[in-house]
């Protein structure tokens, strides 16, 4: 049976304390969570140990985590300490600010090569290492190629944490890209998009199963990949209890 995790970024407006969020997730049936840089990047050893203890207390693990490109590149030892303390197995670089994004195919290819170089220390230490997409990786460049293609062409060892709803928002066919890069997919973000004009106050996102993403059809395709972790995310929920409970209820039907 596929277990479901929860990206803690989705709960950022509802903590501290994190312990309350952990208890809520555990009670709802989640068994793992995904961390993000702002919640652990500045913690000292005591803080990391306390965070791990809180996870353990609530029967949760953190097998996946987001780490900024800056930390991975410039403070890899600290990233490794965080990952080892919290039990992270798969490390994903999650995002580039608009001003940092390359403008052409050559630039995106160079960025993929940069990720490949960064990844070596982490892969040598036994971690899975990959990229987490948004929509901009699926916007065509002047030469007709896509950033996602350039990143993976230059990064042959990179895994992919596939954020399917962002693929859809990028105007791309998720089934095509699951087939193209299925061998790279080691985790999946499970999120949903509200029908046009709805949930404007939540960025147009929806609880899983309450939007337009075809999860019932997507899951059979995703289960053919190497995805070990499925992680609920909602970028801006107004009600944490709602997204936590409704999303896991929907996921159990897929």
GUZA-501669 format. One record per residue (C-alpha): x, z negated, y. Coordinates in pm, 1 decimal. Layout:
N
<zati><east>X</east><up>Z</up><north>Y</north></zati>
...
//
This chain:
254
<zati><east>0.0</east><up>0.0</up><north>0.0</north></zati>
<zati><east>127.0</east><up>90.7</up><north>345.4</north></zati>
<zati><east>170.7</east><up>-215.8</up><north>565.9</north></zati>
<zati><east>110.5</east><up>-195.2</up><north>936.2</north></zati>
<zati><east>326.9</east><up>-318.8</up><north>1220.0</north></zati>
<zati><east>265.5</east><up>-368.4</up><north>1590.3</north></zati>
<zati><east>481.8</east><up>-257.3</up><north>1881.7</north></zati>
<zati><east>518.8</east><up>-567.2</up><north>2098.6</north></zati>
<zati><east>543.1</east><up>-352.8</up><north>2412.5</north></zati>
<zati><east>166.6</east><up>-318.1</up><north>2372.5</north></zati>
<zati><east>132.1</east><up>-693.9</up><north>2424.5</north></zati>
<zati><east>378.0</east><up>-728.2</up><north>2713.5</north></zati>
<zati><east>102.3</east><up>-814.9</up><north>2962.9</north></zati>
<zati><east>-28.0</east><up>-1092.2</up><north>2736.8</north></zati>
<zati><east>285.2</east><up>-1304.9</up><north>2685.2</north></zati>
<zati><east>450.0</east><up>-1550.5</up><north>2723.7</north></zati>
<zati><east>419.3</east><up>-1721.3</up><north>2494.3</north></zati>
<zati><east>516.4</east><up>-1473.0</up><north>2227.5</north></zati>
<zati><east>423.5</east><up>-1728.8</up><north>1963.1</north></zati>
<zati><east>55.2</east><up>-1682.9</up><north>2049.8</north></zati>
<zati><east>86.3</east><up>-1307.3</up><north>2002.2</north></zati>
<zati><east>268.2</east><up>-1352.9</up><north>1670.5</north></zati>
<zati><east>-5.4</east><up>-1585.4</up><north>1544.1</north></zati>
<zati><east>-274.1</east><up>-1339.0</up><north>1649.3</north></zati>
<zati><east>-102.5</east><up>-1049.2</up><north>1471.6</north></zati>
<zati><east>-39.0</east><up>-1246.0</up><north>1154.7</north></zati>
<zati><east>-400.1</east><up>-1362.8</up><north>1137.9</north></zati>
<zati><east>-522.2</east><up>-1004.1</up><north>1179.8</north></zati>
<zati><east>-315.0</east><up>-889.1</up><north>882.9</north></zati>
<zati><east>-2.7</east><up>-737.0</up><north>1038.7</north></zati>
<zati><east>317.4</east><up>-802.0</up><north>848.3</north></zati>
<zati><east>580.5</east><up>-667.6</up><north>1083.9</north></zati>
<zati><east>639.6</east><up>-606.8</up><north>1452.3</north></zati>
<zati><east>860.4</east><up>-374.9</up><north>1652.4</north></zati>
<zati><east>1069.0</east><up>-515.7</up><north>1934.2</north></zati>
<zati><east>1179.7</east><up>-355.1</up><north>2259.0</north></zati>
<zati><east>1482.0</east><up>-406.4</up><north>2477.7</north></zati>
<zati><east>1327.7</east><up>-605.3</up><north>2760.6</north></zati>
<zati><east>1213.0</east><up>-881.9</up><north>2525.7</north></zati>
<zati><east>1550.0</east><up>-949.0</up><north>2362.4</north></zati>
<zati><east>1820.7</east><up>-767.7</up><north>2554.0</north></zati>
<zati><east>1913.4</east><up>-1068.9</up><north>2768.0</north></zati>
<zati><east>1871.6</east><up>-1340.6</up><north>2504.6</north></zati>
<zati><east>2168.6</east><up>-1552.6</up><north>2405.5</north></zati>
<zati><east>2234.0</east><up>-1665.0</up><north>2048.7</north></zati>
<zati><east>1998.6</east><up>-1960.5</up><north>2080.0</north></zati>
<zati><east>1722.3</east><up>-1740.8</up><north>2216.4</north></zati>
<zati><east>1763.7</east><up>-1484.1</up><north>1940.2</north></zati>
<zati><east>1761.4</east><up>-1754.3</up><north>1674.9</north></zati>
<zati><east>1447.1</east><up>-1906.6</up><north>1823.7</north></zati>
<zati><east>1279.0</east><up>-1566.0</up><north>1825.0</north></zati>
<zati><east>1370.3</east><up>-1513.1</up><north>1460.7</north></zati>
<zati><east>1238.6</east><up>-1857.7</up><north>1371.1</north></zati>
<zati><east>908.9</east><up>-1779.5</up><north>1544.2</north></zati>
<zati><east>876.3</east><up>-1457.0</up><north>1346.9</north></zati>
<zati><east>950.6</east><up>-1639.5</up><north>1021.8</north></zati>
<zati><east>699.6</east><up>-1910.8</up><north>1103.5</north></zati>
<zati><east>425.5</east><up>-1651.0</up><north>1137.5</north></zati>
<zati><east>519.5</east><up>-1451.7</up><north>827.1</north></zati>
<zati><east>636.7</east><up>-1153.7</up><north>1032.4</north></zati>
<zati><east>945.5</east><up>-935.8</up><north>1010.5</north></zati>
<zati><east>1097.3</east><up>-699.2</up><north>1267.0</north></zati>
<zati><east>1231.4</east><up>-405.1</up><north>1063.4</north></zati>
<zati><east>1237.0</east><up>-167.9</up><north>1360.7</north></zati>
<zati><east>1346.1</east><up>-208.4</up><north>1720.5</north></zati>
<zati><east>1383.4</east><up>-11.1</up><north>2041.6</north></zati>
<zati><east>1713.3</east><up>-38.6</up><north>2226.8</north></zati>
<zati><east>1798.3</east><up>137.3</up><north>2552.0</north></zati>
<zati><east>2049.7</east><up>417.9</up><north>2544.5</north></zati>
<zati><east>2255.7</east><up>218.1</up><north>2793.9</north></zati>
<zati><east>2279.8</east><up>-85.5</up><north>2564.2</north></zati>
<zati><east>2349.0</east><up>122.7</up><north>2256.2</north></zati>
<zati><east>2625.2</east><up>310.6</up><north>2432.5</north></zati>
<zati><east>2780.5</east><up>39.1</up><north>2648.7</north></zati>
<zati><east>2706.7</east><up>-284.5</up><north>2462.9</north></zati>
<zati><east>2689.1</east><up>-184.5</up><north>2096.2</north></zati>
<zati><east>2819.8</east><up>-519.5</up><north>1970.0</north></zati>
<zati><east>2535.9</east><up>-700.8</up><north>2143.7</north></zati>
<zati><east>2283.7</east><up>-452.3</up><north>2003.5</north></zati>
<zati><east>2425.5</east><up>-510.6</up><north>1656.6</north></zati>
<zati><east>2400.5</east><up>-888.9</up><north>1699.3</north></zati>
<zati><east>2036.1</east><up>-858.3</up><north>1805.3</north></zati>
<zati><east>1954.0</east><up>-629.5</up><north>1514.7</north></zati>
<zati><east>2126.0</east><up>-848.7</up><north>1256.8</north></zati>
<zati><east>1973.7</east><up>-1172.2</up><north>1385.5</north></zati>
<zati><east>1619.8</east><up>-1033.6</up><north>1396.9</north></zati>
<zati><east>1643.4</east><up>-840.5</up><north>1070.4</north></zati>
<zati><east>1610.5</east><up>-495.2</up><north>1224.4</north></zati>
<zati><east>1682.9</east><up>-211.8</up><north>982.9</north></zati>
<zati><east>1600.8</east><up>92.8</up><north>1196.8</north></zati>
<zati><east>1728.8</east><up>121.8</up><north>1552.7</north></zati>
<zati><east>1560.5</east><up>370.3</up><north>1785.4</north></zati>
<zati><east>1658.1</east><up>487.7</up><north>2130.6</north></zati>
<zati><east>1317.8</east><up>512.1</up><north>2296.5</north></zati>
<zati><east>1317.3</east><up>685.9</up><north>2632.9</north></zati>
<zati><east>1489.2</east><up>854.6</up><north>2923.1</north></zati>
<zati><east>1376.7</east><up>800.4</up><north>3280.8</north></zati>
<zati><east>1268.7</east><up>1123.0</up><north>3453.7</north></zati>
<zati><east>1577.1</east><up>1127.2</up><north>3674.3</north></zati>
<zati><east>1801.6</east><up>1102.8</up><north>3367.6</north></zati>
<zati><east>1644.8</east><up>1386.1</up><north>3169.9</north></zati>
<zati><east>1842.8</east><up>1708.2</up><north>3129.0</north></zati>
<zati><east>1703.0</east><up>2018.1</up><north>3295.5</north></zati>
<zati><east>1798.3</east><up>2286.5</up><north>3045.1</north></zati>
<zati><east>1872.9</east><up>2353.2</up><north>2680.5</north></zati>
<zati><east>2245.7</east><up>2297.1</up><north>2725.4</north></zati>
<zati><east>2180.3</east><up>1956.1</up><north>2875.9</north></zati>
<zati><east>1943.4</east><up>1849.3</up><north>2599.9</north></zati>
<zati><east>2187.4</east><up>1971.3</up><north>2337.6</north></zati>
<zati><east>2457.0</east><up>1759.9</up><north>2501.1</north></zati>
<zati><east>2222.4</east><up>1461.7</up><north>2498.5</north></zati>
<zati><east>2161.7</east><up>1509.2</up><north>2125.9</north></zati>
<zati><east>2538.8</east><up>1517.2</up><north>2070.8</north></zati>
<zati><east>2566.8</east><up>1198.3</up><north>2275.6</north></zati>
<zati><east>2309.3</east><up>1024.8</up><north>2055.0</north></zati>
<zati><east>2489.5</east><up>1149.4</up><north>1745.6</north></zati>
<zati><east>2813.8</east><up>996.2</up><north>1873.1</north></zati>
<zati><east>2642.2</east><up>667.7</up><north>1964.2</north></zati>
<zati><east>2476.5</east><up>652.1</up><north>1623.8</north></zati>
<zati><east>2797.0</east><up>645.8</up><north>1421.9</north></zati>
<zati><east>2882.6</east><up>279.6</up><north>1476.3</north></zati>
<zati><east>2530.9</east><up>174.5</up><north>1381.8</north></zati>
<zati><east>2505.5</east><up>402.5</up><north>1080.1</north></zati>
<zati><east>2846.9</east><up>284.9</up><north>962.2</north></zati>
<zati><east>2713.1</east><up>-70.8</up><north>984.7</north></zati>
<zati><east>2425.6</east><up>21.1</up><north>754.0</north></zati>
<zati><east>2145.9</east><up>83.2</up><north>1005.0</north></zati>
<zati><east>1906.4</east><up>373.0</up><north>1030.7</north></zati>
<zati><east>1938.6</east><up>523.8</up><north>1380.6</north></zati>
<zati><east>1708.4</east><up>764.0</up><north>1557.0</north></zati>
<zati><east>1514.2</east><up>885.6</up><north>1854.4</north></zati>
<zati><east>1159.3</east><up>793.6</up><north>1955.6</north></zati>
<zati><east>973.7</east><up>1072.8</up><north>2133.1</north></zati>
<zati><east>732.8</east><up>1092.8</up><north>2422.3</north></zati>
<zati><east>564.5</east><up>1409.4</up><north>2550.9</north></zati>
<zati><east>850.4</east><up>1560.9</up><north>2751.2</north></zati>
<zati><east>1048.0</east><up>1656.2</up><north>2440.7</north></zati>
<zati><east>775.2</east><up>1912.7</up><north>2366.1</north></zati>
<zati><east>770.6</east><up>2088.0</up><north>2704.2</north></zati>
<zati><east>930.0</east><up>2430.5</up><north>2674.6</north></zati>
<zati><east>1259.2</east><up>2488.9</up><north>2853.0</north></zati>
<zati><east>1352.2</east><up>2805.8</up><north>3041.0</north></zati>
<zati><east>1502.6</east><up>2963.4</up><north>2729.4</north></zati>
<zati><east>1187.6</east><up>2891.0</up><north>2527.8</north></zati>
<zati><east>1335.9</east><up>2611.5</up><north>2318.9</north></zati>
<zati><east>1214.3</east><up>2252.7</up><north>2323.6</north></zati>
<zati><east>1416.0</east><up>1939.0</up><north>2400.3</north></zati>
<zati><east>1326.3</east><up>1795.6</up><north>2058.1</north></zati>
<zati><east>1486.1</east><up>2099.2</up><north>1893.3</north></zati>
<zati><east>1802.0</east><up>2067.9</up><north>2099.6</north></zati>
<zati><east>1832.0</east><up>1692.8</up><north>2034.5</north></zati>
<zati><east>1807.3</east><up>1733.0</up><north>1659.0</north></zati>
<zati><east>2023.1</east><up>2045.4</up><north>1646.0</north></zati>
<zati><east>2307.8</east><up>1849.7</up><north>1804.4</north></zati>
<zati><east>2228.4</east><up>1528.7</up><north>1616.8</north></zati>
<zati><east>2219.9</east><up>1617.6</up><north>1246.2</north></zati>
<zati><east>2220.3</east><up>1252.8</up><north>1137.2</north></zati>
<zati><east>1949.3</east><up>1130.2</up><north>1374.6</north></zati>
<zati><east>1625.8</east><up>994.9</up><north>1233.2</north></zati>
<zati><east>1293.8</east><up>1036.9</up><north>1410.2</north></zati>
<zati><east>1041.0</east><up>772.6</up><north>1496.8</north></zati>
<zati><east>747.6</east><up>1007.2</up><north>1538.7</north></zati>
<zati><east>503.5</east><up>904.5</up><north>1809.7</north></zati>
<zati><east>223.4</east><up>1137.3</up><north>1707.1</north></zati>
<zati><east>-6.1</east><up>1078.1</up><north>2004.5</north></zati>
<zati><east>275.4</east><up>1167.0</up><north>2244.4</north></zati>
<zati><east>333.9</east><up>1486.7</up><north>2046.0</north></zati>
<zati><east>-33.1</east><up>1570.6</up><north>2102.4</north></zati>
<zati><east>-8.8</east><up>1484.5</up><north>2472.0</north></zati>
<zati><east>289.7</east><up>1718.6</up><north>2489.0</north></zati>
<zati><east>58.0</east><up>2001.8</up><north>2389.2</north></zati>
<zati><east>215.9</east><up>2041.6</up><north>2046.0</north></zati>
<zati><east>70.3</east><up>2058.9</up><north>1695.4</north></zati>
<zati><east>170.3</east><up>1738.1</up><north>1515.7</north></zati>
<zati><east>126.4</east><up>1895.0</up><north>1171.3</north></zati>
<zati><east>383.6</east><up>2161.9</up><north>1257.8</north></zati>
<zati><east>642.0</east><up>1909.0</up><north>1368.9</north></zati>
<zati><east>578.1</east><up>1675.2</up><north>1075.8</north></zati>
<zati><east>652.1</east><up>1972.2</up><north>850.3</north></zati>
<zati><east>955.6</east><up>2079.5</up><north>1054.7</north></zati>
<zati><east>1123.6</east><up>1740.5</up><north>1082.8</north></zati>
<zati><east>955.8</east><up>1544.9</up><north>805.4</north></zati>
<zati><east>1289.5</east><up>1472.3</up><north>640.4</north></zati>
<zati><east>1397.3</east><up>1286.7</up><north>955.9</north></zati>
<zati><east>1086.0</east><up>1070.9</up><north>998.5</north></zati>
<zati><east>1161.0</east><up>708.7</up><north>909.6</north></zati>
<zati><east>891.3</east><up>539.4</up><north>1121.6</north></zati>
<zati><east>564.2</east><up>644.8</up><north>1281.9</north></zati>
<zati><east>385.6</east><up>518.7</up><north>1590.3</north></zati>
<zati><east>14.3</east><up>498.7</up><north>1518.2</north></zati>
<zati><east>-174.9</east><up>531.8</up><north>1845.2</north></zati>
<zati><east>-478.0</east><up>716.8</up><north>1970.9</north></zati>
<zati><east>-592.7</east><up>917.5</up><north>2271.1</north></zati>
<zati><east>-929.8</east><up>855.1</up><north>2433.9</north></zati>
<zati><east>-1167.1</east><up>1148.5</up><north>2485.1</north></zati>
<zati><east>-1111.7</east><up>1325.9</up><north>2816.9</north></zati>
<zati><east>-1218.8</east><up>1113.4</up><north>3111.8</north></zati>
<zati><east>-1250.1</east><up>790.6</up><north>2913.1</north></zati>
<zati><east>-1037.6</east><up>472.9</up><north>2926.4</north></zati>
<zati><east>-881.6</east><up>579.3</up><north>3255.4</north></zati>
<zati><east>-792.2</east><up>216.1</up><north>3327.5</north></zati>
<zati><east>-589.0</east><up>214.9</up><north>3003.1</north></zati>
<zati><east>-396.5</east><up>531.0</up><north>3072.5</north></zati>
<zati><east>-633.7</east><up>740.1</up><north>2862.3</north></zati>
<zati><east>-523.7</east><up>567.3</up><north>2540.9</north></zati>
<zati><east>-758.9</east><up>432.4</up><north>2275.0</north></zati>
<zati><east>-754.1</east><up>188.4</up><north>1986.3</north></zati>
<zati><east>-654.1</east><up>358.9</up><north>1662.8</north></zati>
<zati><east>-956.5</east><up>531.1</up><north>1510.1</north></zati>
<zati><east>-1147.6</east><up>529.7</up><north>1837.8</north></zati>
<zati><east>-992.0</east><up>840.4</up><north>1990.7</north></zati>
<zati><east>-934.1</east><up>1206.3</up><north>1919.8</north></zati>
<zati><east>-612.3</east><up>1198.8</up><north>1712.0</north></zati>
<zati><east>-689.3</east><up>1312.8</up><north>1355.9</north></zati>
<zati><east>-537.9</east><up>1017.2</up><north>1175.0</north></zati>
<zati><east>-741.7</east><up>1064.3</up><north>857.8</north></zati>
<zati><east>-584.7</east><up>1409.4</up><north>817.9</north></zati>
<zati><east>-241.6</east><up>1315.6</up><north>945.8</north></zati>
<zati><east>-172.9</east><up>1026.5</up><north>710.3</north></zati>
<zati><east>-152.9</east><up>1237.8</up><north>391.4</north></zati>
<zati><east>106.7</east><up>1457.6</up><north>561.7</north></zati>
<zati><east>301.4</east><up>1159.8</up><north>692.9</north></zati>
<zati><east>305.7</east><up>989.5</up><north>352.8</north></zati>
<zati><east>506.5</east><up>1285.3</up><north>223.6</north></zati>
<zati><east>786.0</east><up>1196.6</up><north>466.4</north></zati>
<zati><east>1045.1</east><up>916.5</up><north>448.0</north></zati>
<zati><east>841.7</east><up>700.2</up><north>686.4</north></zati>
<zati><east>885.0</east><up>339.5</up><north>581.4</north></zati>
<zati><east>704.6</east><up>179.8</up><north>873.2</north></zati>
<zati><east>379.5</east><up>253.3</up><north>1054.8</north></zati>
<zati><east>346.0</east><up>78.8</up><north>1389.1</north></zati>
<zati><east>34.2</east><up>43.2</up><north>1604.1</north></zati>
<zati><east>90.5</east><up>103.5</up><north>1973.4</north></zati>
<zati><east>-134.3</east><up>117.4</up><north>2278.6</north></zati>
<zati><east>58.9</east><up>166.8</up><north>2600.3</north></zati>
<zati><east>-175.1</east><up>-22.1</up><north>2831.5</north></zati>
<zati><east>-459.5</east><up>-213.6</up><north>2662.4</north></zati>
<zati><east>-692.6</east><up>-426.1</up><north>2871.5</north></zati>
<zati><east>-793.4</east><up>-639.4</up><north>2572.1</north></zati>
<zati><east>-525.8</east><up>-737.2</up><north>2320.7</north></zati>
<zati><east>-766.9</east><up>-884.6</up><north>2065.0</north></zati>
<zati><east>-963.1</east><up>-560.1</up><north>2063.1</north></zati>
<zati><east>-669.5</east><up>-325.8</up><north>2003.9</north></zati>
<zati><east>-516.2</east><up>-558.7</up><north>1743.0</north></zati>
<zati><east>-829.4</east><up>-597.0</up><north>1530.7</north></zati>
<zati><east>-988.8</east><up>-253.5</up><north>1568.6</north></zati>
<zati><east>-666.1</east><up>-61.8</up><north>1507.2</north></zati>
<zati><east>-579.9</east><up>-233.7</up><north>1180.4</north></zati>
<zati><east>-941.0</east><up>-201.5</up><north>1060.9</north></zati>
<zati><east>-929.4</east><up>173.6</up><north>1120.7</north></zati>
<zati><east>-584.6</east><up>214.3</up><north>963.6</north></zati>
<zati><east>-702.7</east><up>53.4</up><north>639.9</north></zati>
<zati><east>-944.6</east><up>344.5</up><north>591.4</north></zati>
<zati><east>-676.2</east><up>616.4</up><north>601.9</north></zati>
//
